Amino acid sequence: MDELMRAVVLTAPGPVSNLEVRDLPIPSPRAGEVLIRVMAFGLNRSELLTRLGFSGDAVTYPRVLGIEATGVVAAAPGGEFRPGQQVVTLMGGMGRTIDGGYAEYTCVPVSQVIGFSSSLPWSVLGAVPEMLQTAHGSLTVGVDARPGQTLLVRGGTSSVGMAAAVLAHRWGLTVIATTRDPGKAESLTRLGVDHVLVDDGHVSDQVRRIIPAGVDGAIELVGTGTLPDTLRATAVHGTVCLTGMLSHQWTVPDFYPIDYLPAGVRLTAYSGDAADLPAEVLQDFLDDVADGRVRLPLGQVFGLDEIRRAHEVMEANQARGKLVVVTRTEDLPR
């Protein structure tokens, strides 16, 4: 008889009631795959979009959601990782074309597994992989941020926005971040944000009062609805990177570049994969968190049986940091 694990299964697109905790067989890894004992996983907006039915025909149901997971190696037939080694995994079709991280075990290609070593709690470690990968890629690939520059993070209280602010502050940039909720401003200030703006739809005016020439770079996490205003907040020869779609607005209708783009402002986009997160970047970040040099934007931590409540918090935009689920009750913060 197959050994069983507990997993969160999305039975079909729809409400949180379609998320069910079930017993499933533990996957059997083949050569080129790694079986990971999942200790924690972060929640991401893309999983919410999948649950709501916005991920297209690529997703079949029932499906174990989760585009990331953190844990230890249970088996690696090819010997690429040793049993018990701490690892993270992310992207590569997780939670869409293959079962993802919302489970006690997940089986993924070895190419999307990254090793690390840390004594941080699993509830903290589970917050890091996708958040760090997206923030790091947006800054390096999308914006090409450099020390001494100015950066606008539109959607600053999202987990990626907070991580981008942390990294940018650490790299010596002046950081401006937005929030629609004035009550969340203090959480951004604690992360090292230099200027917190309440997003009234006209952030460019507020930015220009602080930096008349506009920012050197901007990360757009809200979506295409706010993108024109973010472009207007950016200096000539500055760069805006479209990374997120918190507003669920994905496209620009009737896009006419000459009217849409301010003269000399560059527009890029970022959507990365595990290969975009170097192991040394992950390890250095975790070491800095452990030593207190970096404040991790951690939100609420839930148990596996609380997955519906966790999705409700995410859908209602009530999170004040990265939402994390741990698979063992003993790893819940006390």
URZIUR-V182682 format. One record per residue. N is the residue number from 1. RES is the residue in one letter. NEAR is the number of other C-alpha atoms within 8 Angstrom. D_FIRST is the distance of its C-alpha to the first C-alpha in whole Angstrom. Layout:
n={N:N}
res={RES:RES}
near={NEAR:NEAR}
d_first={D_FIRST:D_FIRST}
//
This chain:
n={1:2:3:4:5:6:7:8:9:10:11:12:13:14:15:16:17:18:19:20:21:22:23:24:25:26:27:28:29:30:31:32:33:34:35:36:37:38:39:40:41:42:43:44:45:46:47:48:49:50:51:52:53:54:55:56:57:58:59:60:61:62:63:64:65:66:67:68:69:70:71:72:73:74:75:76:77:78:79:80:81:82:83:84:85:86:87:88:89:90:91:92:93:94:95:96:97:98:99:100:101:102:103:104:105:106:107:108:109:110:111:112:113:114:115:116:117:118:119:120:121:122:123:124:125:126:127:128:129:130:131:132:133:134:135:136:137:138:139:140:141:142:143:144:145:146:147:148:149:150:151:152:153:154:155:156:157:158:159:160:161:162:163:164:165:166:167:168:169:170:171:172:173:174:175:176:177:178:179:180:181:182:183:184:185:186:187:188:189:190:191:192:193:194:195:196:197:198:199:200:201:202:203:204:205:206:207:208:209:210:211:212:213:214:215:216:217:218:219:220:221:222:223:224:225:226:227:228:229:230:231:232:233:234:235:236:237:238:239:240:241:242:243:244:245:246:247:248:249:250:251:252:253:254:255:256:257:258:259:260:261:262:263:264:265:266:267:268:269:270:271:272:273:274:275:276:277:278:279:280:281:282:283:284:285:286:287:288:289:290:291:292:293:294:295:296:297:298:299:300:301:302:303:304:305:306:307:308:309:310:311:312:313:314:315:316:317:318:319:320:321:322:323:324:325:326:327:328:329:330:331:332:333:334}
res={M:D:E:L:M:R:A:V:V:L:T:A:P:G:P:V:S:N:L:E:V:R:D:L:P:I:P:S:P:R:A:G:E:V:L:I:R:V:M:A:F:G:L:N:R:S:E:L:L:T:R:L:G:F:S:G:D:A:V:T:Y:P:R:V:L:G:I:E:A:T:G:V:V:A:A:A:P:G:G:E:F:R:P:G:Q:Q:V:V:T:L:M:G:G:M:G:R:T:I:D:G:G:Y:A:E:Y:T:C:V:P:V:S:Q:V:I:G:F:S:S:S:L:P:W:S:V:L:G:A:V:P:E:M:L:Q:T:A:H:G:S:L:T:V:G:V:D:A:R:P:G:Q:T:L:L:V:R:G:G:T:S:S:V:G:M:A:A:A:V:L:A:H:R:W:G:L:T:V:I:A:T:T:R:D:P:G:K:A:E:S:L:T:R:L:G:V:D:H:V:L:V:D:D:G:H:V:S:D:Q:V:R:R:I:I:P:A:G:V:D:G:A:I:E:L:V:G:T:G:T:L:P:D:T:L:R:A:T:A:V:H:G:T:V:C:L:T:G:M:L:S:H:Q:W:T:V:P:D:F:Y:P:I:D:Y:L:P:A:G:V:R:L:T:A:Y:S:G:D:A:A:D:L:P:A:E:V:L:Q:D:F:L:D:D:V:A:D:G:R:V:R:L:P:L:G:Q:V:F:G:L:D:E:I:R:R:A:H:E:V:M:E:A:N:Q:A:R:G:K:L:V:V:V:T:R:T:E:D:L:P:R}
near={2:5:6:8:11:10:12:14:14:14:10:8:10:9:8:9:7:11:12:9:10:8:8:8:8:10:8:6:11:7:7:9:13:17:15:13:11:15:14:15:16:15:12:8:8:6:12:11:10:12:13:9:9:7:8:6:5:7:10:8:7:8:13:15:15:16:15:15:18:16:13:13:16:10:10:16:11:7:6:7:8:9:9:7:11:12:13:13:13:14:10:8:8:16:14:13:9:9:13:15:17:12:13:12:12:14:12:11:9:9:6:13:13:9:9:11:7:7:5:7:7:12:14:9:12:16:14:9:15:11:12:13:13:13:13:11:13:15:13:9:8:13:14:7:9:8:7:7:12:11:14:12:16:14:13:15:13:11:11:11:15:14:13:14:15:14:10:14:12:8:8:10:13:12:15:13:16:14:15:7:7:7:5:10:11:7:9:14:11:7:11:10:15:8:8:12:11:10:9:6:6:8:13:11:8:9:12:11:7:6:8:7:8:12:15:12:16:15:15:16:14:13:15:11:8:10:11:10:11:14:11:10:13:17:12:9:8:12:14:18:15:13:12:8:11:10:7:6:9:7:5:6:4:4:6:6:6:7:6:8:11:9:6:7:14:9:9:10:10:12:6:9:11:14:8:8:12:7:9:6:8:12:10:8:9:10:9:10:11:9:7:7:7:10:8:7:11:11:10:10:11:12:12:11:6:8:12:10:7:10:11:9:10:13:8:6:6:7:11:12:12:15:15:16:15:17:12:9:7:4:10:11:5:2}
d_first={0:4:6:9:13:16:18:21:21:24:24:28:31:33:33:31:30:28:26:23:20:17:13:12:9:11:13:13:17:19:22:25:22:21:19:20:19:22:24:27:28:31:32:34:36:35:31:34:35:32:31:35:34:37:34:35:33:31:29:26:24:22:22:21:25:26:29:28:26:27:25:24:22:19:19:22:21:25:26:28:27:26:23:24:27:28:28:29:28:30:31:30:28:26:26:27:26:23:21:23:23:23:19:18:17:19:19:23:25:27:30:29:28:31:31:33:34:35:35:36:33:30:32:35:33:31:34:35:34:35:38:39:38:40:43:44:43:46:48:48:48:49:52:52:53:56:57:60:59:59:55:55:51:51:48:48:46:43:41:42:45:45:44:46:49:48:48:51:53:51:53:56:56:58:55:56:53:53:52:52:52:55:53:50:53:53:49:51:54:52:50:53:54:58:58:56:57:57:56:58:58:61:59:61:64:63:62:66:67:65:65:68:67:64:60:59:56:54:50:49:46:48:48:50:52:54:54:57:58:56:58:62:61:60:63:65:62:60:56:54:50:48:45:43:44:43:46:43:47:45:48:52:54:57:57:60:60:64:64:60:61:63:65:64:61:58:54:51:47:44:41:39:36:34:36:39:38:39:37:41:41:38:39:42:42:39:42:45:42:42:45:47:48:46:46:42:42:39:39:37:33:31:27:24:25:28:28:30:33:33:33:36:38:37:38:41:42:42:41:43:41:38:35:32:28:27:23:24:26:28:29:31:35:36}
//
